[in-house]
């Protein structure tokens, strides 16, 4: 499996990979968002949550989220850096 860099809006990425045509097709799906407490990751969490996706925002330091992660999303601490 190859890795790909995606530079599109989160909803477009989900539709591309799952073949969905509208936001209601995402309702009930689950998503893990690494870096989900700030920047693009936080935007993805908010957009996916608004479309009915059950999201888990993963961050090295979830305390930095300052309550920005939507209440419908779960917050998890995890460090996936290669050391």
N, C-alpha and C positions, 0 to 999 in steps of 0.2 A: 504494500500500500504506500503510495507516495503522499507527501505533505504538500499542501497548496496554501498559498497566501491569498486571503479573501479580503478585498477592499470594497465592500458593498454594505448597504444598510442591513442590519441584522434580519429584518423580515424578508428581504430578498434572498439572503443566504439560506434561510430555512426553506423558503419556497423552492429554491434551486435544487437543494439536496433531497427534499421530500416530494417534489412534484406538486405542491399545493398551489391552488390558484387564488385563494382568498384567505383572509385572516382567520375566519371561523374554522378552517381546516386545521389550524394549529391548536385549537382548544383541546385541553386534556393531554397534550404531549408533555414530555419532560426534557429539560435542558440543563446541562452543566455549563457555567460560564466562568472560565478561569480569568482572574483579574476583574471580577465582577463588582468591585467596590469603588472603582474610579474610572474616569475616562471612557473609552469606547466600550469597555466591558460593562460598566454601569449603565450606559445607554442601551446596550443590548438587553440587559436584565429588565430595565424599565419597559422597553418595547415588547419583549416577549411576554412579560407579566400582563401588560395591557391587552395582549392578544389571547390570553387565557392559558398560556404555557406555564406549567409548574417549574420554576427555576431554582437552581441552587447557585448562589454567587460564591465563588471560591476565591480566597485571597490569602496571601501570606500573613497579613495583619488585618483581620476583620474589624478591629477596634477603630481603624482609620475611616470606616465607612460613614461615620457621623450621622447615622440614621437615614442615609440617602437611599438605601436598598428598600424597595417596596415591601410592605408588610406581608404580602402574599408570597414572598420569596424567602427561601431558607438561606442562611449565611453560614459558611463553613471555613475553618482555617486549614490551609494546606500549603506546603512549600514544595513546588515541583521543579525547582531549579536543579540543574545538573552540576554537581560540585566535584 
